[in-house]
Amino acid sequence: MEIGRLKPTEVSEQAPPEEDYRLNTKDTLEVKVYPDEEMSGEFTINSKGTITFPLLGEVQAEGLSVTNLERKLTTLLTKDYLVYPQVHIRVKQFHTLTVSILGEVNRPGPYKLESEQGETTLLEAIAMAGGFSSVANIKKIKVIRVEGGEKKVYKVNAEQIIQGRKKDFPLQANDIVVVEQSWF
């Protein structure tokens, strides 16, 4: 039974529509540049979220849509290098978008996000992981996220969410959820 937009990580055959898709680390891009085809090639987004592009060097790609990266490269190339360049990008290989759920849940592990645009929440992810274990401290949950190359830790109290006092916490690709153990 599926809840929300998460599935256990198994099959990643279907690609999301490129106009909605936000680029992620490890995605492989096929970039065509006209009129200078020597600049064309395949580029993989590295762990810093960038691609190393001829003449331009490191260019931030993670988090952008394909269209936005095309515009960015076009603007940068027009600035100093080419007259009226046309840049076309195709995602050749999508990296699976996952969240990892660790600690005091019944089935810890990685879970696939159906779409980064879908609002998959913390409680939906916990449900996919079989719910909280009997020794889980639902008041102390950490969501570890990399934003702008820096690690941030969000502390979430699931009890307040369940009681309706707080809004459920939306998850993003590559988040790590840690449910701590209750010590009493």
C-alpha positions as CSV (number, residue, x, y, z in Angstrom):
1,M,0.0,0.0,0.0
2,E,1.4,3.4,-1.0
3,I,0.9,6.6,1.0
4,G,1.7,10.0,-0.3
5,R,4.3,10.0,-3.0
6,L,7.0,7.6,-1.7
7,K,7.8,4.1,-2.8
8,P,10.5,1.8,-1.4
9,T,13.6,2.2,-3.6
10,E,13.4,-0.5,-6.2
11,V,12.7,0.6,-9.8
12,S,13.4,3.9,-11.4
13,E,12.3,3.4,-14.9
14,Q,10.0,6.4,-15.4
15,A,11.5,9.8,-15.8
16,P,9.7,12.9,-14.5
17,P,8.7,15.5,-17.1
18,E,11.8,17.7,-17.8
19,E,9.9,21.0,-17.5
20,D,8.9,20.2,-13.9
21,Y,12.1,18.4,-12.9
22,R,14.7,20.0,-10.8
23,L,18.2,18.9,-11.6
24,N,20.1,16.9,-8.9
25,T,23.6,15.7,-8.2
26,K,24.6,12.7,-10.3
27,D,22.2,13.6,-13.1
28,T,23.9,13.3,-16.5
29,L,23.1,16.0,-19.0
30,E,23.5,16.1,-22.7
31,V,24.2,19.7,-23.7
32,K,24.2,21.0,-27.3
33,V,25.6,24.4,-28.1
34,Y,25.0,26.0,-31.5
35,P,26.9,27.4,-33.4
36,D,29.9,26.0,-31.5
37,E,29.4,22.3,-31.3
38,E,32.8,21.8,-29.8
39,M,31.4,23.0,-26.5
40,S,28.7,20.3,-26.7
41,G,29.0,17.2,-24.6
42,E,27.8,15.2,-21.6
43,F,28.1,16.6,-18.1
44,T,27.4,15.0,-14.8
45,I,26.3,17.2,-11.9
46,N,28.9,16.8,-9.2
47,S,28.4,16.6,-5.4
48,K,28.8,20.4,-5.2
49,G,25.8,20.8,-7.5
50,T,27.8,22.1,-10.4
51,I,28.9,21.1,-13.9
52,T,32.3,22.0,-15.3
53,F,31.5,23.7,-18.6
54,P,34.1,24.7,-21.3
55,L,35.2,28.3,-21.0
56,L,32.8,28.9,-18.1
57,G,34.3,26.6,-15.5
58,E,32.0,25.7,-12.6
59,V,28.3,26.5,-13.2
60,Q,25.6,25.8,-10.6
61,A,23.0,23.4,-12.0
62,E,21.5,21.6,-9.0
63,G,18.0,22.8,-8.2
64,L,17.4,24.4,-11.6
65,S,15.0,23.3,-14.2
66,V,16.4,22.2,-17.6
67,T,14.9,25.4,-19.1
68,N,16.5,27.6,-16.4
69,L,19.9,26.0,-16.9
70,E,19.6,26.5,-20.7
71,R,18.9,30.2,-20.1
72,K,21.8,30.5,-17.6
73,L,24.3,28.9,-20.0
74,T,23.1,31.0,-22.9
75,T,23.4,34.2,-20.8
76,L,27.0,33.3,-19.6
77,L,28.1,32.3,-23.1
78,T,26.6,35.5,-24.7
79,K,28.4,37.7,-22.1
80,D,32.0,37.0,-23.2
81,Y,32.2,34.2,-25.7
82,L,29.6,33.6,-28.4
83,V,27.1,35.7,-30.4
84,Y,23.5,34.4,-30.2
85,P,24.3,30.9,-28.9
86,Q,21.6,28.4,-28.7
87,V,21.8,25.9,-25.8
88,H,19.7,22.8,-25.7
89,I,19.8,20.4,-22.7
90,R,18.4,16.9,-22.3
91,V,18.7,14.9,-19.1
92,K,20.3,11.7,-20.3
93,Q,20.2,9.9,-17.0
94,F,18.1,10.8,-14.0
95,H,19.5,10.2,-10.5
96,T,16.9,8.6,-8.3
97,L,15.4,11.1,-5.8
98,T,15.3,9.5,-2.4
99,V,15.0,10.3,1.3
100,S,16.6,8.1,3.9
101,I,14.7,7.2,7.1
102,L,16.8,6.0,9.9
103,G,16.5,5.2,13.6
104,E,13.4,4.2,15.5
105,V,11.0,3.2,12.6
106,N,9.9,-0.3,11.8
107,R,11.5,-0.4,8.3
108,P,14.5,2.0,8.1
109,G,16.0,2.6,4.7
110,P,16.0,4.7,1.5
111,Y,12.6,5.6,-0.1
112,K,12.1,6.9,-3.5
113,L,10.3,10.2,-4.1
114,E,7.8,10.1,-7.0
115,S,8.3,13.8,-7.8
116,E,10.4,16.5,-6.1
117,Q,7.4,18.8,-6.8
118,G,5.1,16.6,-4.8
119,E,4.7,17.5,-1.2
120,T,5.8,14.4,0.5
121,T,5.7,15.1,4.2
122,L,7.6,13.7,7.2
123,L,4.6,11.7,8.5
124,E,4.0,10.2,5.0
125,A,7.6,9.1,4.9
126,I,7.4,7.6,8.5
127,A,4.3,5.7,7.4
128,M,6.1,4.3,4.4
129,A,8.8,3.1,6.8
130,G,6.3,1.1,8.8
131,G,5.6,3.8,11.4
132,F,7.4,4.6,14.6
133,S,8.9,1.7,16.6
134,S,7.7,1.2,20.1
135,V,10.7,3.0,21.5
136,A,10.7,6.0,19.2
137,N,10.8,9.5,20.6
138,I,8.3,11.2,18.3
139,K,9.2,14.6,19.9
140,K,12.8,14.4,18.7
141,I,13.2,13.9,15.0
142,K,16.0,15.3,12.9
143,V,15.8,16.1,9.3
144,I,19.2,16.6,7.8
145,R,19.3,18.5,4.5
146,V,22.0,20.0,2.3
147,E,21.1,23.5,1.2
148,G,23.5,25.6,-0.9
149,G,26.3,23.1,-0.2
150,E,25.8,23.4,3.6
151,K,24.3,20.8,5.9
152,K,21.4,22.0,8.0
153,V,19.6,20.1,10.7
154,Y,15.9,20.7,11.4
155,K,14.4,19.5,14.6
156,V,10.8,18.3,14.3
157,N,8.2,17.4,16.9
158,A,5.9,14.8,15.3
159,E,3.6,14.8,18.3
160,Q,2.7,18.4,17.6
161,I,2.0,17.6,14.0
162,I,-0.2,14.6,14.9
163,Q,-2.1,16.8,17.4
164,G,-2.7,19.4,14.6
165,R,-0.6,22.1,16.4
166,K,2.0,22.3,13.7
167,K,2.0,21.7,9.9
168,D,3.6,18.5,8.7
169,F,7.2,19.0,7.6
170,P,7.7,18.8,3.8
171,L,10.6,16.6,2.7
172,Q,13.0,17.2,-0.2
173,A,15.2,14.9,-2.3
174,N,18.2,13.6,-0.4
175,D,16.9,14.4,3.1
176,I,17.9,12.2,5.9
177,V,15.3,11.6,8.6
178,V,16.5,10.4,12.0
179,V,14.0,9.3,14.6
180,E,15.7,9.1,18.0
181,Q,15.1,6.6,20.7
182,S,13.1,7.4,23.8
183,W,15.1,6.9,27.0
184,F,12.2,6.3,29.4
